[in-house]
Amino acid sequence: MPEREAFLKAAENARERIIGWRRDFHSHPELAYQEVRTAGIVANVLDSLGYTVETGIGGTGVVAKIKGVLPGTSRGLRADMDALPIAEETGLPFRSGNEGIMHACCHDGHVAMLLGAAEMIAQHKEQLKGEIVLVFQPAEEGYAGAQKMIDDGLFKKFPVDFLFGHHIMPVILPHNSITTRKGAFTASSDRFHFRIKGYGGHASMPHLTKDPVPALQSLIGGINSITSRNTDPFDQAVISIGHIGAGTCYNVIPDSAFMSGSVRTLSEQSQQLVQKRMTQLAKGISEAHEVEISMEYKVNYPTLFNDATLTGRTLELARTFWGEEKVIEKQDPFMGSEDFAFYSKSVPCCFLMIGVEGEFGVHHPKMTFNESILHKGAAWQAWLALESGEISLL
């Protein structure tokens, strides 16, 4: 197998092309299940490299396969393609040309890196053991594109022994570093919405109303106490209230109020406990304040679990490629969520994060990152794909 240096040299030669792809995707961001232009470019590049390509999986997903002449495992690499409904404020010369839409979570870089890796893998086809499947996925940002691809027959059409995923991460990780951990790596993500129905009236006569605002206040306090008084402190959980509202005028007691937020947990036990306590709080507070409270609770993304054996071998390979000091074996999970978690429920997986220099974090309108990481990330993924041809999880 070619040495690490050979991949880095090949990636350096492809550096401008990889950056060009990233800037093009950044200038033309597309929302979930609308990644038509992105998918078209991806499919054309992969086809020109000699991959077997199938489009339309999970809506706008693209999957490509390349098979070697030597026996080995079937393994996959995934990149997500969708952007976010955010108005960009970076001022970049290649800033978004689609108003109100932005690649604010590095997915433009993910696609560019995997295309660069695809190019390097194809250049070493004669040394390829088994086969490599490249998954370009739609709708990661809250719309479960991974599950949609699975439901559309991803692993039946393209079976893999295991799957890798990568996420570029500015601010929270050192530049030019890589991290992962065995077991739970990112949290589950659920959503909740409460609507409180009371009876409004004049602000000077609250005794003639059923004011929903005190009920909302009690609900906020009760929900914020769940993680401190109900869940196991060693089983991490985060509840965040992101949207509240009531009324239209300063001197009118409103008829109704609402509240929405998210729940992040690492175990099904805590996930179920949070939902149960919210249901109980809604019932008790509605009786105490004589208002009606309805609750919608949506179980969204599951916890992402990294296979222990696969992740152990991947960490060994990462130390060889990145250098011992650049590999961080994380002790605790991230409480953010990732729909790569759906893959981890279906096949053995290892998800990693690549640290990159940047002033603002993901999902910020001014988020951008140091593009020098792209060609190295591409070289790493190509090298990982080729080196993992003999990994056994038995």
N, C-alpha and C positions, 0 to 999 in steps of 0.2 A: 504494500500500500504506500502511495506517495507520502513523504514526510510532511509534517505541519508547515514547514517553511515553503514547500511547493504550493500548498493551498493559499498561503498568505501572499505569495508572489502572484499567483493567478488572480487573486482577488484584487490586488493592487492594480493589476493591468485592467481589471474590469471596474475599477473604482468610479470613474466618471459615468460609466453607463448605469451603474447601480444608483448613483446619486440622481442621474437624469430621470430614471424611472420614478424615484421617490418624489422628485419635484413635480413631475407630470401628474402623478396621482394626487399630490397635495393641491395642485391647481384645479383639479376636477373631482372634488369629493362627491360621494354619492351615499345617500342614506340607506338604511337596512332594506334589503330585498330590491333595491334600485341600482345595484352596482353593475349595470349593463356595460358601460364603457370600460370600467376597470376589468371586468371579467373577459371582455373581448380582447383587450390587450394581453392579458395573462394567457389566454388560450392560444393566441397567435404566436407568442414568444415560445411557449412550450411545444407547440406543433413544429416550429422551425428548428427546435433542438432535437427532434426525433422522438418525443414522448407520445404515448398513446393518450389522447385527451378526450374527456367527456365533459360536456357543459350542461347547465340546467339542473344540477343536483341540488336539492334544497332551494330551488328557485333560481338563483343566479350563481350558485357555486360551480367551481371548476375543479376537476380532479384529473391528475395526470399520473401515468405509471411508466417506469422504465425497468426493464428486466435484464439482469446480468447473465453471463454464460456459466458462472460458477454457482454451486449450491449455497444457500444461506437463508436468512430470515426474510420475511416481508415486513418492512417498517415504514412508518409514515412521518411526514413533517407537515405541520399546519400553519397557515397564516390567515388572519382575518382581514376583510377588505372594506368594511363599512366605516362611514364617518358619522359625526354627531351634529345635531341641530344647534350649533353654536356659531355666532357671528365672530369671525376671526379679527383679531386686533394685533397681529404680529408685525404688520408692515413689511413683510417679506416681499421681494420682487416676484416670487412665485406663489403668493398668497392665493387663497381660494377665489375662484371666479364664479362660484355658485353662492349667491347671497344667503346668509343665514346657515350655511353648512360648512363644517371645518373638520379636517383630520386633526383632532385634538387629543388623540389617544395612541398616536404612533403607528396606526395600521398602515399608513402609506409606506412607512419604513419596513414594516413586517413583510408586505408584499414585495417590495424591492429587494429585500434581503433574500427571500426565498427564490425569487427569480434568478438572482445572482448565484445562489447555491445550486439551482437546477442546471445552470450553465456549466458549472464546475463538475457536477455529478456526471453530466453527459460526456464531458471531456475524458472521464475515467471509466467509461462504460465497460471497457475490456477487463477492468479489475474489480468490477462490481459483483458482489456475492448476493444471491437472492434477488429481491426486487425492492424498489423504493416507490412509494406513493406520495404524491404531493397534493395537499388539500388546501384549496383557496376558498375560504368560507365566507358567506354573507352574514350580516345581521348578528354580530356578537354583542352589540351595545343594547342589551335589554330585550332582545327579540328571539333569543334561543335559536340562532341559526345552526348551531351544532346539532341540536336535537332534530331540527328540520332535515338536515342532511342525513342523519342516522335513519330517520323515518322514511326517507326517500331511497333507502337501500345502499348507503355509502359502504358499509362494511360487508354487505352481501356481494356487491359488485367489485369492491376493492378490499378484500380481507387483509388485515395486517396482524402481525404478532404483537406489535406495540407501536405507540405513537408519541412523537415529540411535539411540543409547542413552545414558542418563545414570545416574550413581550419585552420591548424596549421600555425602560423605566427611568425617566429623569428625576432629579432632586433626591429621591429617597435611597438611591444606591450610588456608590462611587463610580466615576467614569471608568469605562474599560474593565468592568467586573461582571461576574455572573453568579447567580444564586439560585438555589432550590433547596428542597428538604424532602425527606421521606415522610409519607403519610399525608395528613391534611396540609394543604399548601395555601388555598384560598377558601374563604367562608362561603356558606350558602347565602342567598339573597332573596328575601321575601318582601312583599309590599303590603301595606295596610291603609285603609281609608275609613274614617268614621264620619258619619253625618248625624248631627244632633238636631232634632226637630222640637221646637218649643212653641211659645206663643208670645209675639212681640207686643210692643205698645210704647207709650210715652215714657221718656227717660225719668220723668218726675214721679211716675207711678209704678215702680217695679212690682209692687204687691198685686197688681192686676195682670201680671204677665207670668209666663213660665220661661224665665231668662235662660237661654242656652249657653251663655258665656261662662257663668260659674261652673256649669257642668263640664264645659270644655277645659276650664282650668283644673278641675278635679281629675279629669281624664289625663291631662298632660302630666300632672304630678304622679298619678298612679302608674302610668306607663314608664315614666323615668325611674320608678322604684323597682321595676321588675328585675333589672340586671343586678341591682345592689342587694335585693332582699329575697329573690326567688331562684335565680339560676346559680349553679355551682360556680364559685369564683375561679376554680381551676378549669372550667369549661367555658371558654370565652364566648361572650355574646355582646353585640352592640345594637342598641335601638336608637334611631335618630329620627326626630320629627322634622320634616322638611317643608311642610306647607300647612298653614292654618289660616282661617278666615271667618269673618262674621260681620254682618251689618253693612250699611251704606251711608249712614249719617250719624253725627256725633250725639244727637239728642233723641235717637230712636233705639229702643231695645229691639234687637233683631228677632226674627222668627226662627232662624236656624244658624248653625255654625258647622264647620268641618275641619278635619285634620287628616293629613297623610304623612307617611314616612316609610322607613325601611328597617328591616331586621336582618342582622348578620349573625350567624351561629356556626359552630363547628361540629355539632352533633345533632342527630335527629331528636334526641331526648330534650335538648334545650330548645330546639326549633318548635317541637310540639308543646313544650311548657309555656313558651312565650305566647303562642296562639291561644292556649287555654286560659292563661291569666288575662289576656286582653278581652276575651269573651266574658269572663267573670266580672271584670271591671266595668265593661259596658252595661251589663245587666244591673249591677249594684248601683252605679252612678245614675242610671236612668231612673231607678226607683227612688233614690234619695232626692233627686232634683225634679222629679215628676216631669221628665221629658222623654222623648223617644230617641234611642240611639241605635243606629244600624251600623254594622261593621262588615266590610269586605276585606278578606285576607287572601292574598295570592301567593302561593308557594312558587317561587320563580326559579332561581338557579341553585343546584345542589352544591355541597362542599366538593372541592376538587381534591382528590386523593392521588398522590404520586405513588406508584408501585415501588415498594422498598428495594427489591432486587434491581430493577431497571434503574432506579435513581442512584443506587450505590455505584453501579457500573458507569453511569453517566457522569457522576462526580469524579470518578477516577480518570475518565477521558478528558473531562474539563480541566483538571489539574495539569494534565499533559499539554493541552492546547493553550490554555489561558495563563498558566503559571500558578503555582501554589498560592501565592499571595493575592491573586485576583479572584479566587474561587471562595465564595462565602456559603457555607452550609448553614442555612438559617435555622435558628433554634425554635422560633415561634412562627405560626402561620401569619399570612396577611389577612386582614379582615375585609379587604375588598373581595369582589367576586369575579368569576371568569366562566364563560359558558363552555370553555374547554372541559369543565367539570362533567358535562354530559358524556364526553368521550371516555373519561376516566371511569364511568359506570359501565362502559361497554367493553373496553379493552385495556390492558396494562398501559399506563401513561407516565410520562415525565414532563412536567411543565417547568420552564426556567424563565428567569428574568435577567435581562442584560442592562447593567447600569450605564447611564450616559449623561454627559454634562448638559445641563439646561437650567434656566433661571426659574421657570414655572413648571408645576406638575401637570400631569395629564388632566384633561377635561377643563383646562383653563384657556380662555380666548387668546392668551399670549404665549401659549405653550409652543416651543420648538426645541430642537435638540441638535447636538453636535453630530453632523453627518459623517464624521470620520469613523464612527462605530459601524456603519452599514457594511462596508466591504469585509471587515473582520467578522461581523455576525454572519455574513454570507459564507465566508470560508469555514467558519466553525460548523455551520449546519451541514455543509457539504462533507466535511471531514467526519463529523459525527455520523452522518448517514452511511458513509462507506465503512467506517470503523465498527459500526454496530451490527454488521452482517452476521457475526457469529455469537452474539449475545444470547445466552440461554436463560430463561426464567424458571426452569424446572428445579 
